[in-house]
């Protein structure tokens, strides 16, 4: 495993205090409810400009964080701060922000900057900040990755370009190009959403890039752990060259027991302490403890996807009292009334209400 990018949960180094974000990207795209001041013209930082300040990615539970909003659809930055403090206090090992669960696809660059600045102010140097920068257009991926560098984030989560179904050779070029920008990259493979599967054999080919450090594997196929490790070894790298993170809550326990290193979890939005404990037990191969912790969460892992993510989990975060509003921006909508009893029952089974 790339030692520069992976540290044990108990040995996270503390970064310098007083970090000030210096992101200066312009706002692009449609007008939105978020009120932001006029930004200066964009100044793109040199690749890797915040490298001295970075917290390495590590084992454990990363929360795929929702983005709290007001009833009018504005981003609620104060409640975002509260959520971040909730996760710090609960023992969440890492932050995954502006991903699918965070509704990043319907945010402007100015809104992304506002969210990233709050995250940096609240958790920089305490837990790693992994930010979703992937999209269909490589130029937009670059723009968002450079913004993440300027804002002081620690790594980028880059999804396979969706809908257009690039061949494996094109995916290899894409991930290597994004890694060349200088920010550590976590590859995100979720073929159920994107329509394209970045195969373990291809992952093995890019594993040697110094800035490709992790994989979020969301197929639900736990055999991928061994296949990715085999592919790394076949290409001349260590079996644990990459940090392997499950992106499927229902199989996360087995994923880590099979040799994975953690998860990027939707469930962790409402059960952060439980998911941290689950990952620590799975890393220790304590099967009995894994079963004990995971059993009450089983229905939640399932029912948080009763409608498209993040619809149910955002309602669940409201139901446990962590946010005031479960508004989602179009084309999504709040959880349908007929499903609320199911999600509430899963929360009760997990001991969360």
Buried (B, 14 or more C-beta within 10 A) or exposed (E): BBEBBBBEBEEBEEBEEEBEBBBBBBBEEEEBEBEEEEBEEBEBBEBBBBEEBBBBBBBBBBBBBBBBBBEEBBBBBEBBBBBBEBBBEBBBBBBBBBBBBBBBBBBBBBBBBBBBBBBBBBBBBBBBBBBBBBBBEBEBBBBBBBBBBBBBBBBBBBBBBBEEBBEBEBBBEBBBEBBBBBBBBBBBBBBEBBEBBBBBBBBBBBBBBEBBBBBBBBBBBBEBBBBBBBBBBEBEBEBBBBBBBBBBBBBBBBBBBBBBBBBBBBBBBBBBBBBBBBBBBBBEEBEEBBEEBBEBBBBBBEBBBBBEBBBBBBBBBBBBEBBEBBBBBEEBEBBEEEBBEBBBBBBBBBEBB
